[in-house]
Amino acid sequence: MKRYLIGCLTLLLSANAASWADQDGPFTISSMRVGAQGVYVALSPAPAACGGGSQYRMHAVVSPSNAAYKELTSSLLSAYIAGKKIRTIWVTGNQCSNASILTLDMIELQHQ
């Protein structure tokens, strides 16, 4: 039973990680928007996964359903206020348009 649970957990985590796409920066947060649907960020340069588009000037959203929502939000806000760079982003999705936006799953901050 223990092996079964470990196998299920490994499969679940690997499937989740496989759906993420990482992109190296450095990125600067050029603007943020906070609303009921989450925290939206515009990055400079725009992530390649956006394909040159944006959703009402934003590139990615941190959803409140993300287990690390508070940590990601505070990290993004700190980086935005301090003007710090984001080294790498991990996102789900492959397009930015008025109907679609990337989901920001994880970030790696860069010390300058």
Secondary structure, 3 states (H helix, E strand, C coil): CHHHHHHHHHHHHHHHHHHCEEEEEEEEEEEEEEECCEEEEEEECCCHHHCCCCECCECEEECCCCCCHHHHHHHHHHHHHHCCEEEEEEEECCCCECCECEEEEEEEEECC
